[in-house]
Amino acid sequence: RRLLGVLRGPADLAGLAESRASTSPSPSISELDEVLTQVRRAGIAVDLRVEGSPGKLAPGVGLTAYRIVQEALTNTVRHSGAGEAAVTVRYEPGYVTVSVTDSGHGPAAAADGQTAALAAADPAAGRNGSRAPAGPGGFGLAGIAERVASCGGSLTVGPGQAGGFAVTARLPAP
């Protein structure tokens, strides 16, 4: 990526942000501050709690954990009506678990009694049984499910214990 950034001239770049994105390394779970700041600017109080000792994660696992938190918080901002959210990163021997909960109105119920969010999280089905994005700019819960599956992890999505919505992913961290 850095080499491409050097090879491209200013005329080839649409803007500084795109230039920076094309030459920056992929983010990792240890770099959540910018995401949390953006959520706070949107008017949602968000807390981050880190449990355990952060170990060195494989780059794919660190990026996956980051993207899960990013997408779950984006969903909170766009869909939940929440005033508060919490992010927990828990390091355990052999695993890292990321959890995002909010105080919003929670998911709608589907006709079969399953929450619409749980149905949407099926990576094979995508949104509404298709491969269409779940919203502008992303694949929502289906994208999260695909990322988790690609790492060999497990995913739980649905109503939170105290209301709202919860997304929890447990990823192998060898």
Summary of the structure (lengths in Angstrom):
residues: 174
radius of gyration: 17.1
end to end distance: 26.5
largest distance: 54.9
contacts: 510
relative contact order: 0.16
helix: 41%
strand: 24%
